[in-house]
Amino acid sequence: MTSKCQKVLVLIAAIVGVSWSVFSYAGETPFYQGKTLTVLINFAAGGPTDIEGRIVARFLGKHLPGQPAVIVQNMPGAGGVTGVNYLGEIAKPDGLTLGYFTGQFFNLLTADPNLRADLGKFAYIASIEGVAVAYIRKDVAPGIHEPKDIVKAKGLKAGGLSINSAKDVRFRLQLDLLGVAHQYVTGYNSNSSARLAVERNEIQFFTEGTPGYRSQVQPRMVKDGLVIPVYADELVTADGEFRSSSQAADLLSFSQLYRQIFGKLGTGALWESLKTINLTHAMQRVAKVSPGTPAEAVTALRQGFAQMIKDQEFIQEFKKVTRSDPAFQVGGEADKLISKLVQAPAEVKNTIRKYTEPK
């Protein structure tokens, strides 16, 4: 056979292969064609989870095979647990309900009886790291002019969402580590309601994720001189070291603030508890579906996320609104995180649980 003939046959084979591939794909009905996908958000409208989740809902549909309609449903309650339980216990495992949640991994540390869904059985689609930023009113006595002034604060009321919220336990641990006397005021239904309480001076200290801080607090409350940021949370590496988040590179981290005040980091159960809680920052926000969801739906959703995070329009919108990069990790890493939390030392778990017990 001549070289020319060989080239012709290779070309014909390639054309046939491509044609068959296109024909096969065209003959398959995409899983989401003609369907409606509900993005379930486990916190109220206006908070950081809601802000991110609604951006995802706007763009995800066009990147899913079949381009389904996408709607948003908020299901707040019990510090985010209500939505997680609904997805795990009630929602049909048909791939038509996608949870975009602030993760409830912290609840594993506290053996929270309210969390009935098994976090290890969900199918995880994507996740994104996230940290919270603490801010305080500048008129707190005797006057807060820079972050380290927080140790001088008198009559401080620190607001929270729920006594068993990871965010609340984290900032209470941090305030205790700094030696800041404070009254813990909890029960706000959302970050937006707590933010309003800060503006009304019902509370003077609050923490919230970077999307809410960048979009709501920084351009208004910080710019107007009402509050100043005190510190940003950090992630924790595999060897137990603090690592600043790229989402808050311009802000003082908690460990940096502590060193600034005391010269070095401390040791003991409170520090180890803080490090353990901060492990959950790696999957601060998760997209997941009910246990038993068809594999083709899981695959389609992961492919949709993978395509969406390359969409320049999505990237620009996410950065514009949240002031951070959409650094999603597609696929499930939850099993590793769950394993670390379950294996946390008893002293750490007991210390954390004490912060979740009513006084």
N, C-alpha and C positions, 0 to 999 in steps of 0.2 A: 504494500500500500504506500502510495506516495505521501510525502509530507503534506502536500496541498490537500489531499483527500482526508488525511487525519484531522487537519484543522477544521475542515468543513463538518466532519462528523462530531467533533467536540463542540462546535458552535451550535449544531442542530440539537445535540443532547442538552446543552445549556438552556437553549430556548424552550425545549420541551419541559425541562425541569422547572424553569421559572413559571411557565404557563400552568403546569400542574399545581405548583405551589399556590399561585393566585387563585386558580379554580377551586382548590380545596378550601382555602381560607374563605373565599366568597360563598362557598356552599354551606359554611357553618354559621349558625345564628349566634352572634355574640351574646354572652350571658346576660348582659344588662340592656339589651335592645328592647325598647318598649316598656321599660320598667322605671320605677321611681325609687331612688336611694334616699333614705332619711339619715342625715348626720345628726346623731344624738350627742348633746353637749351636757356634761354633768354639773355645770354651774350656770348661774343666772346670766341674762343678757348684760353686756357692758363690761364684764370681767375679762381677764387675759385669755382664759380658755375659750370664751365666746368669741373674742376678737379674732383669735387664730382660726378657730373652727369655721367661722363664717367665710374667711378668706379661702380656706381649703374647699368649702362647699361651693364657692363661686367658680372655682377652676377645675375641680376634680372631674366633673361630669364629662367635659369635652375630651378628657384623656382616657376615659374608660371605653373599652370596646362596646359599641352600641349606644354610646353617649346618652345615658339615662337622664331623666329629670332629677334634680337634687334639691331637697328641702331640708330645713334646719328645725330641730326641736330641742328646746332647752328643758332639762329635767334636773333642777337643783335639789339639794337637800342632804342633810347629814354629812356635810363636808365633802360632797361628791359621791358618797356611797350609794345614794338612791339610784342614780343613773347606772352605776356599775351593776348593782343587783338586778335592775330591770333588764339590762343587756344579757346578763348571765342566767336569769331565771325565767323571764317572761317573753322577751322578744323572740320571734321565730328565727331559727338558725337558717334563714334562707338567703343570707347575704344582702338583704335589702335594708338593714339597719347597721350603720357604721358608727361606733362610738368614737368620738373625739374627746378624750378625757384628760383631765389632770390625773395622773396615775395615783392609785390607791395602795401602792406598795408599802407605804409606811404602816398601813393597818395590819400588815403581817407581824410587825414588831410588837404591836400592842395586843394582838389577838382580839381585835375589835369584834365583838359579837354582832354588831350591826352589818358587818361585811359577810354576807352569806355566799356570794359567788366565789368560785375557786379561780384565783387569778392565773394559776398555771394552766388552765384549760382553754382560755381564750386563744383565738388565732390573732397574733399581732401583725399588723400590716406595716406600720411605720412608727417612728418615735423621734422626738427632738429633745435635746437637753434644754434645761431652763433653770434660771435662778431668780430669786426674789431680791428686791431692793428695799431697804429700810429707810424710812424718812420720818422726820420729826418737825413739829411746829417750832419756829424760831423764837416764839414768845414764851416758851416754857421757862419758868424761873430757874436760875437767875438770868436766863438769856442764852440761846444756843447760836453761836456764831461759826463754829466749825465742828466737824464730827466728834472729836474727842471731848467736846463739852457735854456730851450726853451723860458722862459719869457724874456731872454736877446737878443733873436734873432733879427738880423737886416737884412732888405732886403729879408725877407722870401717870397718865392713863394710856395703856397700850391696848389697841383694839384687835380683835381676832374674829375668825369665822366660826370656829367650833373647837371645843376643848380637845377633841381627838384629831384635829387637823395637823398634818405634818408641819405646815407652815407656822401654825401657832406654837406648837411645841418647840420648833426650831428657834423662833425669836425669843421665846421665854428662856430657853437655855442660854441663848446669847446674852440676854440682858442680865441673867444671873451670873454668867461668867465675867461680865464687865462690872458686876457689883452695883447695878442700877436698880434702886428701889422703884417699884411700879405697881400699879393696880391693873390687873388683867380684866378687860371688859370684852366679853365674847357674845356671840349670837347674831352677828351681822350676816345677812343672807348672801351677800356678794361683796366683791371688792369695791364696786361702785357705791354701795350703801355705806361701807366703812370709810371710803374716801370722802363722802359727803359729811360723815360724822367728824372727820378731821377738820374739814372746812368750817363746821359749826362749833368747833372746839369742844365737842363732847368727848373726844379722845384726842391725843396729841401725837401718837406714834402708831405707825402701821407699816406693813410690808406687803408688797405685791410684785408679781412677775414683771419681767422687763417689757412685755408688750403693753401692759397697763401703765407702767411707770413712764415709758417713753412716749406713749400717745396721749396720756391724760395728766399725769402728775408733772412731768418735766416742763411741758410747754405752758402750763397754767400755774400750778401751785409753786413750783420752784422759780419760774420766771417772775412771778408776781411777788416773790419774797416771803411767801407764807411758810414754806417748809424748806429744809435742806436735806439732801441725801446723807445718810450716816454711814452706810456700808452696803455692799452687795454680798450675797451668799457665794459660796464656792463649790466646786466639785471636789471629789476625793479620788485620788488615783488608787490603783490596785494595791500599792504598798502603803496606803494610809496617809499620803501627803495631800495637803490642800492644793488645789489648782484653780487659778482664776478663770472665769468663763469669758470667752471672747465676746459674749453679749454684754458684758459690763466692764470692758477693759478700761474705760475712762473713769470708773468709780473705785473708791477705796474698798478693798475686800474686808471681810470681818477679821481674818487673821492679821491683815496689815494694820487695821485699826487697833487690834489688841496689842500688837508689838509696839505700835506708836505710843500707846498709853503705858504699858507695863514692861516693855523692853524685850520680852520673849514670850513664847506661847506657854500655856500651862499644861498640866497633866491631870489624870484622874478620870473618874467615871463620867463627869459632865463633858469633858473633851472627847472621850471615846464615843459617847452617845451622839454628840454633834457630828462627828465623822461618819457614824453609821447612818444617821438620817440623811446626811448629804450625799450618800450613795444614790439616793433616789433622784437626784438632779439629772443623772444620766438619761433617765426616761421621764422627764417632768411632764411631758405631754405624749400621749399614745393614741394611735388609731387602731382600733381592734374590732373584731366581730365575734358573735356568739359562739360558744363551743358547739361543734358539730356542723358549722357552716360548710357548704360544699367546697371542695378543693378548687374548683374552677372559679368560684367567686373570690376566694382568697388570692389566687394567682392573678386574676383580673385586677383586683384592687391594688395589689403590690405593683403590678405593671403600670397602673394608672398613676400611682404616687411617683414611681420612678420617672415617668414621662413629665408629670406636672412640675416636679422640682427642677426640671431643665427648661421649663417654659419661662422665657424672659419677662413676659408680662406678669406672670405669677410672682417671680422673684422680685421684680420692681414694686409690685403692690404690697407684698409681704414686708419688704424692707421699709417702704414708705409708712406703713401703718404701725408696724411693731418696732421699727428702728433697729432691727436685727436681721441676720441672714437666715434664710429657711434651710438650716443645716439638718435636714431630716436624714435619718438612717432607715432604709427600707428593709423590712424583715424583722424577725423576732429575736430579740436579745433578752427577753424578759426572764427566761429560765435561769440565766446566769445571775441576774440581779436577785431573783427570788431565792436562789440558793444561798447567796451571801447574807441576805436578811434573815433567813431562817436559822443560819448558823451563827448569828451574832451572839456574843457571850451573855450569859444570864444576867450579869451585873448591868450590862448595857440595857437589856430589855426591861429589867426592873426599874432602872432609872427613868427610862422613857415612859413607862406605864404610869409612874407616879404623877407625871405631868398631865396625864389624861384622866386622872381620878378627881371627881368633884370634891371641893374642900368645904 
